[in-house]
Amino acid sequence: MNDTTSDSLDAEATRAKLEALRIEHRDLDDVIDHLIEKPPFDQLQLQRLKKRKLGLKDQILRLESQLIPDIIA
C-alpha cells in the first residue's frame, strides 16, 4: 500500500470519527435541553453533560483541522 492510499484511508477514518462525534454532540444537546425542561434538575449532571459536550467540540475541531491540508505561505 502506498502513501496516497494510506492517507485516503486515514482521511476516511477521520471523517467517520468526525461524524460519530458530531452525532454524539447533537445527542448531548438534546439530552441537555430535555434535562433543563423539567425542573428541578440535577445541576451536577448538567455540568458533566456540558463538560462532555465541550470536550466533544474540541475533538471535532481537532479532527477538522487534520482534514484541512496545510497551506504553505
mmCIF file of the N, C-alpha and C atoms, coordinates in Angstrom:
data_MODEL
# 
_entry.id   MODEL 
# 
loop_
_atom_site.group_PDB 
_atom_site.id 
_atom_site.type_symbol 
_atom_site.label_atom_id 
_atom_site.label_alt_id 
_atom_site.label_comp_id 
_atom_site.label_asym_id 
_atom_site.label_entity_id 
_atom_site.label_seq_id 
_atom_site.pdbx_PDB_ins_code 
_atom_site.Cartn_x 
_atom_site.Cartn_y 
_atom_site.Cartn_z 
_atom_site.occupancy 
_atom_site.B_iso_or_equiv 
_atom_site.pdbx_formal_charge 
_atom_site.auth_seq_id 
_atom_site.auth_comp_id 
_atom_site.auth_asym_id 
_atom_site.auth_atom_id 
_atom_site.pdbx_PDB_model_num 
ATOM 1   N N  . MET A 1 1  ? 0.855   -1.182 0.000  1.00 0.00 ? 1  MET A N  1 
ATOM 2   C CA . MET A 1 1  ? 0.000   0.000  0.000  1.00 0.00 ? 1  MET A CA 1 
ATOM 3   C C  . MET A 1 1  ? 0.896   1.239  0.000  1.00 0.00 ? 1  MET A C  1 
ATOM 4   N N  . ASN A 1 2  ? 0.580   2.183  -0.874 1.00 0.00 ? 2  ASN A N  1 
ATOM 5   C CA . ASN A 1 2  ? 1.403   3.386  -0.954 1.00 0.00 ? 2  ASN A CA 1 
ATOM 6   C C  . ASN A 1 2  ? 0.875   4.475  -0.020 1.00 0.00 ? 2  ASN A C  1 
ATOM 7   N N  . ASP A 1 3  ? 1.623   5.555  0.082  1.00 0.00 ? 3  ASP A N  1 
ATOM 8   C CA . ASP A 1 3  ? 1.268   6.637  0.996  1.00 0.00 ? 3  ASP A CA 1 
ATOM 9   C C  . ASP A 1 3  ? -0.070  7.278  0.659  1.00 0.00 ? 3  ASP A C  1 
ATOM 10  N N  . THR A 1 4  ? -0.367  7.408  -0.636 1.00 0.00 ? 4  THR A N  1 
ATOM 11  C CA . THR A 1 4  ? -1.621  8.030  -1.052 1.00 0.00 ? 4  THR A CA 1 
ATOM 12  C C  . THR A 1 4  ? -2.812  7.206  -0.599 1.00 0.00 ? 4  THR A C  1 
ATOM 13  N N  . THR A 1 5  ? -2.730  5.895  -0.765 1.00 0.00 ? 5  THR A N  1 
ATOM 14  C CA . THR A 1 5  ? -3.818  5.017  -0.329 1.00 0.00 ? 5  THR A CA 1 
ATOM 15  C C  . THR A 1 5  ? -3.955  5.069  1.185  1.00 0.00 ? 5  THR A C  1 
ATOM 16  N N  . SER A 1 6  ? -2.844  5.040  1.868  1.00 0.00 ? 6  SER A N  1 
ATOM 17  C CA . SER A 1 6  ? -2.843  5.115  3.326  1.00 0.00 ? 6  SER A CA 1 
ATOM 18  C C  . SER A 1 6  ? -3.441  6.435  3.800  1.00 0.00 ? 6  SER A C  1 
ATOM 19  N N  . ASP A 1 7  ? -3.059  7.528  3.144  1.00 0.00 ? 7  ASP A N  1 
ATOM 20  C CA . ASP A 1 7  ? -3.597  8.850  3.509  1.00 0.00 ? 7  ASP A CA 1 
ATOM 21  C C  . ASP A 1 7  ? -5.098  8.913  3.299  1.00 0.00 ? 7  ASP A C  1 
ATOM 22  N N  . SER A 1 8  ? -5.587  8.341  2.192  1.00 0.00 ? 8  SER A N  1 
ATOM 23  C CA . SER A 1 8  ? -7.024  8.388  1.933  1.00 0.00 ? 8  SER A CA 1 
ATOM 24  C C  . SER A 1 8  ? -7.786  7.531  2.934  1.00 0.00 ? 8  SER A C  1 
ATOM 25  N N  . LEU A 1 9  ? -7.206  6.402  3.349  1.00 0.00 ? 9  LEU A N  1 
ATOM 26  C CA . LEU A 1 9  ? -7.845  5.579  4.378  1.00 0.00 ? 9  LEU A CA 1 
ATOM 27  C C  . LEU A 1 9  ? -7.869  6.313  5.709  1.00 0.00 ? 9  LEU A C  1 
ATOM 28  N N  . ASP A 1 10 ? -6.762  6.993  6.034  1.00 0.00 ? 10 ASP A N  1 
ATOM 29  C CA . ASP A 1 10 ? -6.714  7.787  7.260  1.00 0.00 ? 10 ASP A CA 1 
ATOM 30  C C  . ASP A 1 10 ? -7.755  8.902  7.225  1.00 0.00 ? 10 ASP A C  1 
ATOM 31  N N  . ALA A 1 11 ? -7.884  9.558  6.090  1.00 0.00 ? 11 ALA A N  1 
ATOM 32  C CA . ALA A 1 11 ? -8.863  10.636 5.947  1.00 0.00 ? 11 ALA A CA 1 
ATOM 33  C C  . ALA A 1 11 ? -10.279 10.088 6.098  1.00 0.00 ? 11 ALA A C  1 
ATOM 34  N N  . GLU A 1 12 ? -10.546 8.920  5.525  1.00 0.00 ? 12 GLU A N  1 
ATOM 35  C CA . GLU A 1 12 ? -11.871 8.312  5.651  1.00 0.00 ? 12 GLU A CA 1 
ATOM 36  C C  . GLU A 1 12 ? -12.167 7.945  7.105  1.00 0.00 ? 12 GLU A C  1 
ATOM 37  N N  . ALA A 1 13 ? -11.172 7.390  7.794  1.00 0.00 ? 13 ALA A N  1 
ATOM 38  C CA . ALA A 1 13 ? -11.343 7.043  9.204  1.00 0.00 ? 13 ALA A CA 1 
ATOM 39  C C  . ALA A 1 13 ? -11.588 8.300  10.034 1.00 0.00 ? 13 ALA A C  1 
ATOM 40  N N  . THR A 1 14 ? -10.877 9.360  9.711  1.00 0.00 ? 14 THR A N  1 
ATOM 41  C CA . THR A 1 14 ? -11.049 10.626 10.424 1.00 0.00 ? 14 THR A CA 1 
ATOM 42  C C  . THR A 1 14 ? -12.446 11.192 10.173 1.00 0.00 ? 14 THR A C  1 
ATOM 43  N N  . ARG A 1 15 ? -12.901 11.131 8.922  1.00 0.00 ? 15 ARG A N  1 
ATOM 44  C CA . ARG A 1 15 ? -14.250 11.625 8.601  1.00 0.00 ? 15 ARG A CA 1 
ATOM 45  C C  . ARG A 1 15 ? -15.316 10.816 9.341  1.00 0.00 ? 15 ARG A C  1 
ATOM 46  N N  . ALA A 1 16 ? -15.130 9.501  9.412  1.00 0.00 ? 16 ALA A N  1 
ATOM 47  C CA . ALA A 1 16 ? -16.099 8.646  10.111 1.00 0.00 ? 16 ALA A CA 1 
ATOM 48  C C  . ALA A 1 16 ? -16.131 8.983  11.599 1.00 0.00 ? 16 ALA A C  1 
ATOM 49  N N  . LYS A 1 17 ? -14.960 9.159  12.192 1.00 0.00 ? 17 LYS A N  1 
ATOM 50  C CA . LYS A 1 17 ? -14.876 9.527  13.608 1.00 0.00 ? 17 LYS A CA 1 
ATOM 51  C C  . LYS A 1 17 ? -15.514 10.898 13.830 1.00 0.00 ? 17 LYS A C  1 
ATOM 52  N N  . LEU A 1 18 ? -15.252 11.820 12.915 1.00 0.00 ? 18 LEU A N  1 
ATOM 53  C CA . LEU A 1 18 ? -15.811 13.163 12.994 1.00 0.00 ? 18 LEU A CA 1 
ATOM 54  C C  . LEU A 1 18 ? -17.336 13.115 12.975 1.00 0.00 ? 18 LEU A C  1 
ATOM 55  N N  . GLU A 1 19 ? -17.891 12.325 12.093 1.00 0.00 ? 19 GLU A N  1 
ATOM 56  C CA . GLU A 1 19 ? -19.352 12.213 12.004 1.00 0.00 ? 19 GLU A CA 1 
ATOM 57  C C  . GLU A 1 19 ? -19.926 11.608 13.288 1.00 0.00 ? 19 GLU A C  1 
ATOM 58  N N  . ALA A 1 20 ? -19.265 10.600 13.838 1.00 0.00 ? 20 ALA A N  1 
ATOM 59  C CA . ALA A 1 20 ? -19.732 9.992  15.086 1.00 0.00 ? 20 ALA A CA 1 
ATOM 60  C C  . ALA A 1 20 ? -19.707 11.014 16.229 1.00 0.00 ? 20 ALA A C  1 
ATOM 61  N N  . LEU A 1 21 ? -18.652 11.829 16.279 1.00 0.00 ? 21 LEU A N  1 
ATOM 62  C CA . LEU A 1 21 ? -18.553 12.854 17.326 1.00 0.00 ? 21 LEU A CA 1 
ATOM 63  C C  . LEU A 1 21 ? -19.627 13.920 17.155 1.00 0.00 ? 21 LEU A C  1 
ATOM 64  N N  . ARG A 1 22 ? -19.908 14.302 15.910 1.00 0.00 ? 22 ARG A N  1 
ATOM 65  C CA . ARG A 1 22 ? -20.958 15.301 15.664 1.00 0.00 ? 22 ARG A CA 1 
ATOM 66  C C  . ARG A 1 22 ? -22.324 14.775 16.097 1.00 0.00 ? 22 ARG A C  1 
ATOM 67  N N  . ILE A 1 23 ? -22.583 13.497 15.841 1.00 0.00 ? 23 ILE A N  1 
ATOM 68  C CA . ILE A 1 23 ? -23.853 12.889 16.253 1.00 0.00 ? 23 ILE A CA 1 
ATOM 69  C C  . ILE A 1 23 ? -23.955 12.877 17.777 1.00 0.00 ? 23 ILE A C  1 
ATOM 70  N N  . GLU A 1 24 ? -22.879 12.471 18.432 1.00 0.00 ? 24 GLU A N  1 
ATOM 71  C CA . GLU A 1 24 ? -22.886 12.457 19.898 1.00 0.00 ? 24 GLU A CA 1 
ATOM 72  C C  . GLU A 1 24 ? -23.076 13.865 20.457 1.00 0.00 ? 24 GLU A C  1 
ATOM 73  N N  . HIS A 1 25 ? -22.456 14.853 19.826 1.00 0.00 ? 25 HIS A N  1 
ATOM 74  C CA . HIS A 1 25 ? -22.583 16.252 20.258 1.00 0.00 ? 25 HIS A CA 1 
ATOM 75  C C  . HIS A 1 25 ? -24.041 16.704 20.143 1.00 0.00 ? 25 HIS A C  1 
ATOM 76  N N  . ARG A 1 26 ? -24.693 16.377 19.018 1.00 0.00 ? 26 ARG A N  1 
ATOM 77  C CA . ARG A 1 26 ? -26.115 16.727 18.835 1.00 0.00 ? 26 ARG A CA 1 
ATOM 78  C C  . ARG A 1 26 ? -26.994 15.998 19.850 1.00 0.00 ? 26 ARG A C  1 
ATOM 79  N N  . ASP A 1 27 ? -26.678 14.732 20.093 1.00 0.00 ? 27 ASP A N  1 
ATOM 80  C CA . ASP A 1 27 ? -27.448 13.961 21.075 1.00 0.00 ? 27 ASP A CA 1 
ATOM 81  C C  . ASP A 1 27 ? -27.329 14.574 22.465 1.00 0.00 ? 27 ASP A C  1 
ATOM 82  N N  . LEU A 1 28 ? -26.133 15.010 22.820 1.00 0.00 ? 28 LEU A N  1 
ATOM 83  C CA . LEU A 1 28 ? -25.945 15.663 24.117 1.00 0.00 ? 28 LEU A CA 1 
ATOM 84  C C  . LEU A 1 28 ? -26.748 16.953 24.200 1.00 0.00 ? 28 LEU A C  1 
ATOM 85  N N  . ASP A 1 29 ? -26.819 17.687 23.095 1.00 0.00 ? 29 ASP A N  1 
ATOM 86  C CA . ASP A 1 29 ? -27.659 18.889 23.038 1.00 0.00 ? 29 ASP A CA 1 
ATOM 87  C C  . ASP A 1 29 ? -29.097 18.548 23.415 1.00 0.00 ? 29 ASP A C  1 
ATOM 88  N N  . ASP A 1 30 ? -29.595 17.476 22.819 1.00 0.00 ? 30 ASP A N  1 
ATOM 89  C CA . ASP A 1 30 ? -30.975 17.054 23.086 1.00 0.00 ? 30 ASP A CA 1 
ATOM 90  C C  . ASP A 1 30 ? -31.158 16.644 24.545 1.00 0.00 ? 30 ASP A C  1 
ATOM 91  N N  . VAL A 1 31 ? -30.201 15.902 25.080 1.00 0.00 ? 31 VAL A N  1 
ATOM 92  C CA . VAL A 1 31 ? -30.286 15.453 26.472 1.00 0.00 ? 31 VAL A CA 1 
ATOM 93  C C  . VAL A 1 31 ? -30.276 16.659 27.410 1.00 0.00 ? 31 VAL A C  1 
ATOM 94  N N  . ILE A 1 32 ? -29.384 17.611 27.143 1.00 0.00 ? 32 ILE A N  1 
ATOM 95  C CA . ILE A 1 32 ? -29.295 18.816 27.978 1.00 0.00 ? 32 ILE A CA 1 
ATOM 96  C C  . ILE A 1 32 ? -30.600 19.606 27.905 1.00 0.00 ? 32 ILE A C  1 
ATOM 97  N N  . ASP A 1 33 ? -31.127 19.793 26.703 1.00 0.00 ? 33 ASP A N  1 
ATOM 98  C CA . ASP A 1 33 ? -32.394 20.518 26.545 1.00 0.00 ? 33 ASP A CA 1 
ATOM 99  C C  . ASP A 1 33 ? -33.523 19.821 27.302 1.00 0.00 ? 33 ASP A C  1 
ATOM 100 N N  . HIS A 1 34 ? -33.573 18.518 27.194 1.00 0.00 ? 34 HIS A N  1 
ATOM 101 C CA . HIS A 1 34 ? -34.624 17.737 27.862 1.00 0.00 ? 34 HIS A CA 1 
ATOM 102 C C  . HIS A 1 34 ? -34.484 17.838 29.383 1.00 0.00 ? 34 HIS A C  1 
ATOM 103 N N  . LEU A 1 35 ? -33.249 17.798 29.872 1.00 0.00 ? 35 LEU A N  1 
ATOM 104 C CA . LEU A 1 35 ? -32.992 17.889 31.309 1.00 0.00 ? 35 LEU A CA 1 
ATOM 105 C C  . LEU A 1 35 ? -33.448 19.241 31.858 1.00 0.00 ? 35 LEU A C  1 
ATOM 106 N N  . ILE A 1 36 ? -33.142 20.313 31.121 1.00 0.00 ? 36 ILE A N  1 
ATOM 107 C CA . ILE A 1 36 ? -33.465 21.667 31.573 1.00 0.00 ? 36 ILE A CA 1 
ATOM 108 C C  . ILE A 1 36 ? -34.978 21.924 31.548 1.00 0.00 ? 36 ILE A C  1 
ATOM 109 N N  . GLU A 1 37 ? -35.694 21.243 30.657 1.00 0.00 ? 37 GLU A N  1 
ATOM 110 C CA . GLU A 1 37 ? -37.137 21.454 30.526 1.00 0.00 ? 37 GLU A CA 1 
ATOM 111 C C  . GLU A 1 37 ? -37.916 21.081 31.777 1.00 0.00 ? 37 GLU A C  1 
ATOM 112 N N  . LYS A 1 38 ? -37.364 20.182 32.577 1.00 0.00 ? 38 LYS A N  1 
ATOM 113 C CA . LYS A 1 38 ? -38.129 19.642 33.706 1.00 0.00 ? 38 LYS A CA 1 
ATOM 114 C C  . LYS A 1 38 ? -37.450 19.925 35.032 1.00 0.00 ? 38 LYS A C  1 
ATOM 115 N N  . PRO A 1 39 ? -37.594 21.166 35.514 1.00 0.00 ? 39 PRO A N  1 
ATOM 116 C CA . PRO A 1 39 ? -37.015 21.476 36.816 1.00 0.00 ? 39 PRO A CA 1 
ATOM 117 C C  . PRO A 1 39 ? -37.757 20.725 37.922 1.00 0.00 ? 39 PRO A C  1 
ATOM 118 N N  . PRO A 1 40 ? -37.185 20.452 39.033 1.00 0.00 ? 40 PRO A N  1 
ATOM 119 C CA . PRO A 1 40 ? -35.773 20.705 39.323 1.00 0.00 ? 40 PRO A CA 1 
ATOM 120 C C  . PRO A 1 40 ? -34.905 19.653 38.635 1.00 0.00 ? 40 PRO A C  1 
ATOM 121 N N  . PHE A 1 41 ? -33.726 20.085 38.201 1.00 0.00 ? 41 PHE A N  1 
ATOM 122 C CA . PHE A 1 41 ? -32.816 19.145 37.560 1.00 0.00 ? 41 PHE A CA 1 
ATOM 123 C C  . PHE A 1 41 ? -31.501 19.094 38.326 1.00 0.00 ? 41 PHE A C  1 
ATOM 124 N N  . ASP A 1 42 ? -30.782 18.042 38.094 1.00 0.00 ? 42 ASP A N  1 
ATOM 125 C CA . ASP A 1 42 ? -29.512 17.798 38.768 1.00 0.00 ? 42 ASP A CA 1 
ATOM 126 C C  . ASP A 1 42 ? -28.440 18.704 38.160 1.00 0.00 ? 42 ASP A C  1 
ATOM 127 N N  . GLN A 1 43 ? -28.030 19.717 38.908 1.00 0.00 ? 43 GLN A N  1 
ATOM 128 C CA . GLN A 1 43 ? -27.055 20.691 38.422 1.00 0.00 ? 43 GLN A CA 1 
ATOM 129 C C  . GLN A 1 43 ? -25.714 20.028 38.103 1.00 0.00 ? 43 GLN A C  1 
ATOM 130 N N  . LEU A 1 44 ? -25.311 19.059 38.930 1.00 0.00 ? 44 LEU A N  1 
ATOM 131 C CA . LEU A 1 44 ? -24.048 18.362 38.711 1.00 0.00 ? 44 LEU A CA 1 
ATOM 132 C C  . LEU A 1 44 ? -24.094 17.559 37.414 1.00 0.00 ? 44 LEU A C  1 
ATOM 133 N N  . GLN A 1 45 ? -25.210 16.894 37.182 1.00 0.00 ? 45 GLN A N  1 
ATOM 134 C CA . GLN A 1 45 ? -25.365 16.140 35.938 1.00 0.00 ? 45 GLN A CA 1 
ATOM 135 C C  . GLN A 1 45 ? -25.305 17.080 34.731 1.00 0.00 ? 45 GLN A C  1 
ATOM 136 N N  . LEU A 1 46 ? -25.966 18.229 34.850 1.00 0.00 ? 46 LEU A N  1 
ATOM 137 C CA . LEU A 1 46 ? -25.954 19.213 33.773 1.00 0.00 ? 46 LEU A CA 1 
ATOM 138 C C  . LEU A 1 46 ? -24.526 19.695 33.491 1.00 0.00 ? 46 LEU A C  1 
ATOM 139 N N  . GLN A 1 47 ? -23.768 19.988 34.548 1.00 0.00 ? 47 GLN A N  1 
ATOM 140 C CA . GLN A 1 47 ? -22.381 20.429 34.368 1.00 0.00 ? 47 GLN A CA 1 
ATOM 141 C C  . GLN A 1 47 ? -21.542 19.354 33.683 1.00 0.00 ? 47 GLN A C  1 
ATOM 142 N N  . ARG A 1 48 ? -21.747 18.099 34.079 1.00 0.00 ? 48 ARG A N  1 
ATOM 143 C CA . ARG A 1 48 ? -20.986 16.996 33.470 1.00 0.00 ? 48 ARG A CA 1 
ATOM 144 C C  . ARG A 1 48 ? -21.326 16.848 31.991 1.00 0.00 ? 48 ARG A C  1 
ATOM 145 N N  . LEU A 1 49 ? -22.607 16.964 31.668 1.00 0.00 ? 49 LEU A N  1 
ATOM 146 C CA . LEU A 1 49 ? -23.027 16.852 30.275 1.00 0.00 ? 49 LEU A CA 1 
ATOM 147 C C  . LEU A 1 49 ? -22.431 17.984 29.435 1.00 0.00 ? 49 LEU A C  1 
ATOM 148 N N  . LYS A 1 50 ? -22.466 19.195 29.987 1.00 0.00 ? 50 LYS A N  1 
ATOM 149 C CA . LYS A 1 50 ? -21.909 20.342 29.264 1.00 0.00 ? 50 LYS A CA 1 
ATOM 150 C C  . LYS A 1 50 ? -20.397 20.202 29.093 1.00 0.00 ? 50 LYS A C  1 
ATOM 151 N N  . LYS A 1 51 ? -19.715 19.675 30.109 1.00 0.00 ? 51 LYS A N  1 
ATOM 152 C CA . LYS A 1 51 ? -18.274 19.468 30.019 1.00 0.00 ? 51 LYS A CA 1 
ATOM 153 C C  . LYS A 1 51 ? -17.961 18.422 28.945 1.00 0.00 ? 51 LYS A C  1 
ATOM 154 N N  . ARG A 1 52 ? -18.753 17.360 28.903 1.00 0.00 ? 52 ARG A N  1 
ATOM 155 C CA . ARG A 1 52 ? -18.573 16.321 27.886 1.00 0.00 ? 52 ARG A CA 1 
ATOM 156 C C  . ARG A 1 52 ? -18.799 16.909 26.495 1.00 0.00 ? 52 ARG A C  1 
ATOM 157 N N  . LYS A 1 53 ? -19.838 17.740 26.371 1.00 0.00 ? 53 LYS A N  1 
ATOM 158 C CA . LYS A 1 53 ? -20.154 18.366 25.085 1.00 0.00 ? 53 LYS A CA 1 
ATOM 159 C C  . LYS A 1 53 ? -19.007 19.275 24.630 1.00 0.00 ? 53 LYS A C  1 
ATOM 160 N N  . LEU A 1 54 ? -18.431 20.004 25.554 1.00 0.00 ? 54 LEU A N  1 
ATOM 161 C CA . LEU A 1 54 ? -17.301 20.879 25.231 1.00 0.00 ? 54 LEU A CA 1 
ATOM 162 C C  . LEU A 1 54 ? -16.082 20.058 24.797 1.00 0.00 ? 54 LEU A C  1 
ATOM 163 N N  . GLY A 1 55 ? -15.857 18.941 25.473 1.00 0.00 ? 55 GLY A N  1 
ATOM 164 C CA . GLY A 1 55 ? -14.763 18.051 25.086 1.00 0.00 ? 55 GLY A CA 1 
ATOM 165 C C  . GLY A 1 55 ? -14.958 17.503 23.688 1.00 0.00 ? 55 GLY A C  1 
ATOM 166 N N  . LEU A 1 56 ? -16.199 17.158 23.360 1.00 0.00 ? 56 LEU A N  1 
ATOM 167 C CA . LEU A 1 56 ? -16.507 16.675 22.014 1.00 0.00 ? 56 LEU A CA 1 
ATOM 168 C C  . LEU A 1 56 ? -16.236 17.758 20.982 1.00 0.00 ? 56 LEU A C  1 
ATOM 169 N N  . LYS A 1 57 ? -16.626 18.988 21.308 1.00 0.00 ? 57 LYS A N  1 
ATOM 170 C CA . LYS A 1 57 ? -16.401 20.105 20.388 1.00 0.00 ? 57 LYS A CA 1 
ATOM 171 C C  . LYS A 1 57 ? -14.901 20.283 20.117 1.00 0.00 ? 57 LYS A C  1 
ATOM 172 N N  . ASP A 1 58 ? -14.095 20.159 21.168 1.00 0.00 ? 58 ASP A N  1 
ATOM 173 C CA . ASP A 1 58 ? -12.645 20.257 20.997 1.00 0.00 ? 58 ASP A CA 1 
ATOM 174 C C  . ASP A 1 58 ? -12.123 19.151 20.079 1.00 0.00 ? 58 ASP A C  1 
ATOM 175 N N  . GLN A 1 59 ? -12.611 17.926 20.282 1.00 0.00 ? 59 GLN A N  1 
ATOM 176 C CA . GLN A 1 59 ? -12.190 16.809 19.435 1.00 0.00 ? 59 GLN A CA 1 
ATOM 177 C C  . GLN A 1 59 ? -12.609 17.037 17.985 1.00 0.00 ? 59 GLN A C  1 
ATOM 178 N N  . ILE A 1 60 ? -13.819 17.540 17.805 1.00 0.00 ? 60 ILE A N  1 
ATOM 179 C CA . ILE A 1 60 ? -14.330 17.817 16.459 1.00 0.00 ? 60 ILE A CA 1 
ATOM 180 C C  . ILE A 1 60 ? -13.440 18.847 15.758 1.00 0.00 ? 60 ILE A C  1 
ATOM 181 N N  . LEU A 1 61 ? -13.112 19.927 16.447 1.00 0.00 ? 61 LEU A N  1 
ATOM 182 C CA . LEU A 1 61 ? -12.262 20.965 15.856 1.00 0.00 ? 61 LEU A CA 1 
ATOM 183 C C  . LEU A 1 61 ? -10.877 20.427 15.515 1.00 0.00 ? 61 LEU A C  1 
ATOM 184 N N  . ARG A 1 62 ? -10.337 19.577 16.394 1.00 0.00 ? 62 ARG A N  1 
ATOM 185 C CA . ARG A 1 62 ? -9.014  18.988 16.152 1.00 0.00 ? 62 ARG A CA 1 
ATOM 186 C C  . ARG A 1 62 ? -9.035  18.093 14.906 1.00 0.00 ? 62 ARG A C  1 
ATOM 187 N N  . LEU A 1 63 ? -10.063 17.261 14.784 1.00 0.00 ? 63 LEU A N  1 
ATOM 188 C CA . LEU A 1 63 ? -10.173 16.381 13.621 1.00 0.00 ? 63 LEU A CA 1 
ATOM 189 C C  . LEU A 1 63 ? -10.417 17.174 12.340 1.00 0.00 ? 63 LEU A C  1 
ATOM 190 N N  . GLU A 1 64 ? -11.237 18.217 12.430 1.00 0.00 ? 64 GLU A N  1 
ATOM 191 C CA . GLU A 1 64 ? -11.480 19.050 11.248 1.00 0.00 ? 64 GLU A CA 1 
ATOM 192 C C  . GLU A 1 64 ? -10.181 19.692 10.771 1.00 0.00 ? 64 GLU A C  1 
ATOM 193 N N  . SER A 1 65 ? -9.352  20.112 11.702 1.00 0.00 ? 65 SER A N  1 
ATOM 194 C CA . SER A 1 65 ? -8.085  20.738 11.310 1.00 0.00 ? 65 SER A CA 1 
ATOM 195 C C  . SER A 1 65 ? -7.142  19.717 10.667 1.00 0.00 ? 65 SER A C  1 
ATOM 196 N N  . GLN A 1 66 ? -7.261  18.457 11.032 1.00 0.00 ? 66 GLN A N  1 
ATOM 197 C CA . GLN A 1 66 ? -6.436  17.414 10.414 1.00 0.00 ? 66 GLN A CA 1 
ATOM 198 C C  . GLN A 1 66 ? -6.841  17.183 8.960  1.00 0.00 ? 66 GLN A C  1 
ATOM 199 N N  . LEU A 1 67 ? -8.112  17.398 8.661  1.00 0.00 ? 67 LEU A N  1 
ATOM 200 C CA . LEU A 1 67 ? -8.604  17.158 7.309  1.00 0.00 ? 67 LEU A CA 1 
ATOM 201 C C  . LEU A 1 67 ? -8.287  18.301 6.356  1.00 0.00 ? 67 LEU A C  1 
ATOM 202 N N  . ILE A 1 68 ? -7.991  19.480 6.919  1.00 0.00 ? 68 ILE A N  1 
ATOM 203 C CA . ILE A 1 68 ? -7.670  20.636 6.086  1.00 0.00 ? 68 ILE A CA 1 
ATOM 204 C C  . ILE A 1 68 ? -6.198  20.536 5.689  1.00 0.00 ? 68 ILE A C  1 
ATOM 205 N N  . PRO A 1 69 ? -5.899  20.529 4.413  1.00 0.00 ? 69 PRO A N  1 
ATOM 206 C CA . PRO A 1 69 ? -4.497  20.434 4.006  1.00 0.00 ? 69 PRO A CA 1 
ATOM 207 C C  . PRO A 1 69 ? -3.702  21.660 4.441  1.00 0.00 ? 69 PRO A C  1 
ATOM 208 N N  . ASP A 1 70 ? -2.463  21.407 4.799  1.00 0.00 ? 70 ASP A N  1 
ATOM 209 C CA . ASP A 1 70 ? -1.585  22.515 5.188  1.00 0.00 ? 70 ASP A CA 1 
ATOM 210 C C  . ASP A 1 70 ? -1.291  23.387 3.973  1.00 0.00 ? 70 ASP A C  1 
ATOM 211 N N  . ILE A 1 71 ? -1.400  24.679 4.168  1.00 0.00 ? 71 ILE A N  1 
ATOM 212 C CA . ILE A 1 71 ? -1.102  25.627 3.100  1.00 0.00 ? 71 ILE A CA 1 
ATOM 213 C C  . ILE A 1 71 ? 0.198   26.325 3.464  1.00 0.00 ? 71 ILE A C  1 
ATOM 214 N N  . ILE A 1 72 ? 1.156   26.190 2.588  1.00 0.00 ? 72 ILE A N  1 
ATOM 215 C CA . ILE A 1 72 ? 2.452   26.815 2.842  1.00 0.00 ? 72 ILE A CA 1 
ATOM 216 C C  . ILE A 1 72 ? 2.420   28.214 2.243  1.00 0.00 ? 72 ILE A C  1 
ATOM 217 N N  . ALA A 1 73 ? 2.590   29.200 3.112  1.00 0.00 ? 73 ALA A N  1 
ATOM 218 C CA . ALA A 1 73 ? 2.523   30.591 2.662  1.00 0.00 ? 73 ALA A CA 1 
ATOM 219 C C  . ALA A 1 73 ? 3.865   31.053 2.159  1.00 0.00 ? 73 ALA A C  1 
# 
